[in-house]
């Protein structure tokens, strides 16, 4: 079966499914007005809220499947190559991916921000082509963490990553700071990205709590050539943070005129992943 067939089926389901409002909402509203005649405004508000929730669920699931279909269009060639050459990858796609997709659909139902729904789709697409394949638990954790972050917090993580080129520490590891690490941290001009010192502190604290950053322990050590003028706790990216950024990359090229690259043995398509660049910075390369 072609890789994009399940996605097409999900899209058709979203287009044709007549979703019902929560079954308890309308009976509860009727009972409420029967017992308390003056509660009609509250009952009406309940019905409106129930209808809005149902519409939001349907819209989110449609957004997830549409974005996932677009992402897969540009990477399904690579996914197929991996399935042809790796038994581990075939097992992941056959046994784990359907469950991950259903989990993503359930998570999407309760998300308020469309951007976060789009992140779920990108996590799924990138999990399907991850090398080495880290398994369903890792993909599930990437989905969970992606929903915890606001756009500003994702932007802060990207800014830190762009200034720290080396491999990150394992999550939770702390070590004494070295000169280059401080230089990388304090080379970030947070004002250029409209981040105040207080926002940097709170944002990095949250990213640390999610296991995406690790604080650098100063131990009253001031490396030569580094003058600490900002009252900010220095942080660096750990491997989990790098993994998340990789899973959040879009496979759709920013140049919309570029067509997908065809897999030589199938009609599936493949394109290099692209990633957003923080404002004020030039794309790498």
C-alpha positions in Angstrom: 0.0 0.0 0.0 1.3 3.5 -0.9 2.6 5.5 2.1 0.2 8.3 1.6 -2.9 6.1 1.4 -3.6 6.1 5.2 -3.3 9.9 5.1 -5.7 10.2 2.2 -8.1 7.9 4.2 -7.9 10.1 7.2 -8.5 13.2 5.2 -11.6 11.6 3.6 -12.8 10.7 7.1 -12.5 14.3 8.3 -14.3 15.6 5.2 -17.2 13.1 5.5 -17.7 12.5 9.2 -20.7 14.2 10.7 -19.4 14.8 14.3 -22.0 14.9 17.0 -22.0 17.4 19.9 -21.1 16.0 23.3 -24.0 13.7 24.2 -24.5 15.1 27.7 -24.5 18.8 26.8 -28.0 19.1 25.3 -29.9 16.8 27.8 -28.1 18.6 30.7 -29.2 22.0 29.3 -32.8 20.8 29.1 -32.8 19.4 32.6 -31.2 22.6 33.9 -33.9 24.8 32.5 -36.7 22.4 33.7 -35.5 22.5 37.3 -34.3 26.1 37.3 -36.4 28.2 34.8 -34.1 31.2 35.4 -31.1 29.2 34.2 -32.0 29.5 30.6 -29.0 31.9 29.8 -26.6 29.5 31.4 -28.1 26.5 29.5 -27.8 28.4 26.2 -24.2 29.2 27.1 -23.5 25.6 27.7 -25.0 24.6 24.3 -22.9 27.2 22.6 -19.7 26.0 24.4 -20.5 22.4 23.5 -21.0 23.3 19.8 -17.7 25.3 19.8 -15.8 22.4 21.4 -17.1 20.0 18.8 -16.2 22.3 15.9 -12.7 22.9 17.4 -12.1 19.2 17.6 -13.1 18.6 14.0 -11.0 21.6 12.8 -7.9 20.5 14.7 -8.1 16.9 13.4 -8.6 18.2 9.9 -5.6 20.5 10.3 -3.5 17.6 11.6 -4.2 15.3 8.7 -3.9 18.1 6.1 -0.5 19.2 7.4 0.7 15.6 7.8 -0.3 14.8 4.3 1.7 17.9 3.0 4.7 16.9 5.1 4.6 13.3 3.9 4.4 14.4 0.3 8.0 15.7 0.6 9.5 12.9 2.6 7.7 9.7 1.8 10.4 8.7 -0.7 12.9 8.6 2.1 10.5 6.7 4.4 10.0 4.1 1.7 13.8 3.7 1.2 14.1 3.2 5.0 11.4 0.6 5.0 13.1 -1.3 2.1 16.4 -1.4 3.9 15.6 -1.7 7.6 13.6 -4.3 9.3 13.5 -2.1 12.4 12.0 0.7 10.4 9.4 -1.6 8.8 8.3 -2.7 12.3 8.1 0.9 13.5 5.9 1.9 10.6 3.7 -1.2 10.8 3.3 -1.5 14.5 4.0 1.9 16.1 3.0 4.6 13.6 -0.7 3.8 13.5 -0.9 4.1 17.3 1.2 7.3 17.2 -1.2 8.7 14.6 -4.3 7.9 16.7 -2.5 9.4 19.8 -1.8 12.6 17.8 -5.5 12.8 16.7 -6.6 12.5 20.3 -4.1 15.1 21.5 -5.1 17.5 18.7 -8.7 17.5 19.9 -8.0 19.6 23.0 -5.4 22.0 21.6 -6.4 25.6 21.3 -3.5 26.9 19.1 -3.4 25.7 15.5 0.4 26.1 15.5 0.7 23.4 18.1 -1.5 21.1 16.0 0.9 21.6 13.1 3.8 20.7 15.3 2.2 17.4 16.0 2.0 16.6 12.3 5.7 17.5 11.8 6.7 15.4 14.8 4.9 12.4 13.2 6.4 13.0 9.7 10.0 13.3 11.1 9.5 10.3 13.5 8.7 8.3 10.4 12.1 9.1 8.8 14.3 9.3 11.9 17.7 7.7 11.6 18.5 6.0 13.9 15.0 5.1 14.7 14.4 5.9 18.4 11.1 4.3 18.7 7.5 5.1 19.7 8.2 6.2 23.2 10.6 8.9 22.0 8.2 10.1 19.3 5.4 10.2 21.9 7.6 12.3 24.2 8.4 14.7 21.4 4.7 15.1 20.7 4.0 15.7 24.4 6.7 18.3 24.8 5.8 20.1 21.5 2.4 20.8 22.9 3.8 22.3 26.1 5.6 25.1 24.3 4.4 28.4 23.0 5.8 29.9 19.8 8.0 32.2 21.8 9.5 29.3 23.7 10.2 27.4 20.5 11.8 30.6 19.1 14.0 30.9 22.2 15.1 27.2 21.9 16.0 27.9 18.2 18.0 31.0 19.1 20.0 29.1 21.7 20.6 26.2 19.3 21.8 28.7 16.6 24.5 30.0 19.0 25.6 26.5 20.2 26.9 24.4 17.4 28.3 21.4 19.3 26.5 18.3 20.5 24.3 18.9 23.5 24.7 17.3 26.9 22.4 14.3 27.9 19.3 15.6 29.6 19.8 16.4 33.3 23.6 16.5 33.2 25.3 19.5 34.9 29.0 20.3 34.7 31.3 23.3 35.4 31.3 25.9 32.7 34.1 26.5 30.3 35.0 29.7 28.5 33.6 28.9 25.0 30.3 27.9 26.6 29.9 31.2 28.3 31.0 33.0 25.2 28.3 31.2 23.2 25.6 32.0 25.8 26.4 35.7 26.2 26.9 36.2 22.5 23.1 36.0 22.1 21.7 39.5 21.8 18.3 38.8 23.3 17.2 42.4 22.8 17.4 41.9 19.1 14.7 39.2 19.4 12.5 41.3 21.7 13.2 39.1 24.8 13.6 40.9 28.1 15.9 39.5 30.8 12.9 38.4 32.8 11.4 36.6 29.9 14.7 34.9 29.1 15.0 33.6 32.7 11.4 32.3 32.9 11.5 30.8 29.4 14.8 29.0 29.9 13.6 27.8 33.3 10.6 26.2 31.6 12.8 24.7 28.9 15.1 23.3 31.6 12.1 21.8 33.4 11.1 20.0 30.2 14.7 18.6 29.9 15.6 20.6 26.8 18.3 22.8 28.4 20.8 22.4 31.2 22.2 25.2 33.3 25.9 25.8 33.3 27.3 25.9 36.8 29.6 28.8 37.2 31.3 27.9 40.5 32.5 31.5 40.8 34.6 30.9 37.7 35.1 33.7 35.2 36.8 32.5 32.1 39.5 34.7 30.5 38.1 37.2 28.0 34.5 36.8 29.3 32.9 39.7 31.1 29.5 38.8 32.7 27.4 41.9 32.4 23.9 40.3 32.2 22.2 38.8 35.3 21.1 35.8 33.4 21.7 32.1 34.3 23.6 30.6 31.5 22.1 27.5 29.8 23.1 25.2 27.0 21.1 22.8 24.8 20.9 19.2 25.7 20.4 16.3 23.3 16.6 16.2 24.0 16.4 19.8 22.9 18.2 19.1 19.7 16.0 16.1 19.0 12.9 18.3 19.5 14.1 20.9 17.1 14.8 18.2 14.5 11.3 16.7 14.9 9.8 20.2 14.5 11.4 20.9 11.2 9.1 21.2 8.2 9.8 18.9 5.2 8.0 21.4 2.9 10.5 23.6 1.1 10.1 27.3 1.8 10.3 27.8 -2.0 6.7 26.9 -2.9 7.7 26.7 -6.6 10.0 23.8 -6.0 8.4 20.5 -6.8 8.9 17.3 -4.7 11.8 15.0 -5.8 10.4 11.7 -7.0 11.6 8.4 -5.6 13.2 6.5 -8.5 11.0 3.4 -7.9 7.7 4.9 -6.8 5.5 7.9 -7.2 6.3 9.0 -3.7 8.1 12.2 -3.2 11.0 13.5 -1.2 12.5 16.8 -0.4 15.1 18.1 2.0 13.7 19.5 5.3 13.6 23.2 5.9 13.3 25.0 9.2 12.2 28.5 10.1 14.9 31.0 10.9 14.6 33.3 13.9 13.9 36.9 13.0 17.0 39.0 12.4 19.2 36.0 11.4 20.2 34.8 8.0 19.7 31.2 6.9 22.7 28.9 7.3 24.6 28.0 4.2 
